[in-house]
């Protein structure tokens, strides 16, 4: 197995043990408060749409370039499912304060900076990529992370009975990914095509290795941000009870 692929698998395993994922897996709350972190995902989910466009290859010629564009095309509209889930969870404009000012203050707050910064960080890595193979590895990092996230969240959606009603976080997104022609985050690492790892030029391996760790470090910080947003809701509920 490629050392770079092993590196991704190691980082993925570490994220599985993150306190955010463990809270999703072992939490007991079945109310809408179990999803209190969801609004804080908004900047990243919408930013992911732009990340995909940065990945796109103009005038693709090789198999891997065609595969990259297939990833972009197949995931391009998933942010719309996220917006529908905000409505289903009653986390639309009224939940955020009822006006545009409140929404913008939340999205661009200091607490949510790690979420915004990760979007910028990933786009920077994409622009610095020298080949389609390097871009594909960035996609692999994001898919591996989303696999960790959604597998943890499944415990919440099943506990709360929302697996079949939520779209981005539920069955519809899963089935869309399962039907992808370009691979998906439901596959295990051992099943992924590994050719792009072995085609990295030797003098670029160190750079790509640092890039992988940097992306996963960003996701670790974002997971902490989302965990803290849940704990703030829990504290507020305790204050009200008192």
Buried (B, 14 or more C-beta within 10 A) or exposed (E): EBEBBEBBBEBBEEBBEBEBBEBBBEBEBEEBEBBBBBBBBBBBBBBBBEBBEBBBBEEBEEEBBEBBBBBBBBBBEBBEBBBEBBEBBEBBEEBBEEEEEBBEEBBEEEEBEBBBBBBEBBBEBBEEBEBBBBBBBBBBBBBBBBBBBBBBBBBBBEBBEBBEBBBBBBBBBBEBBEEBEBBBBBBEBEEBBBEBBEBBEEEBBEBBBEBBBBBBEBBBBBBBBBBBBBEBBEEEBEEEEE
